[in-house]
Amino acid sequence: MNYQILVLFIIMALGLRRKMFNRRRLDAGMPDAAPSPFSRALTELLAAAGGIYLSLMLLVQFLSVDIPSQVDIIGLEIDPLALVAVLIASLQPFFVNSKFLKKW
């Protein structure tokens, strides 16, 4: 059996178990843990990257551009559109407060 799949199922099972514990605690009236600034930032980053990824997918399909399905970066096979989306979403906060955008 492929060990990566086994590890994935174990992580999913532990995550579901933790969600059930959190749900029981919330239903019992216990205070829920407040989200940390890191978890909020990570959620916003992934949401932005997901939106950018969908836009890039639609653009590539609309323009009928052929791109490789996987690229090898440091031994990891990654979807190039996903990589570009995460990079754009990661760089976006640096450009929000830039002087260039304040002139517009």
C-alpha angles and dihedrals in degrees: 000000000000109000094212091060091048091050090048091053092047091051091047091049092049091047092051091048090052091048090053090050091050091048092051091049091049092048090050090058096251116143115263121232113267114239114253122233088249093054092047092048091048091050092050091047093052092045091052092045090050092053092047090048092053091048091050091048091052092046093050092048093045093050092040091230117171112225128167115264092225135018125198113234118172090336095311122114106221135175104250094218091052090050092050091047093052091046093050092046090048093050095044096085090058092058098045094076097032121126090237092066094043090062091059 
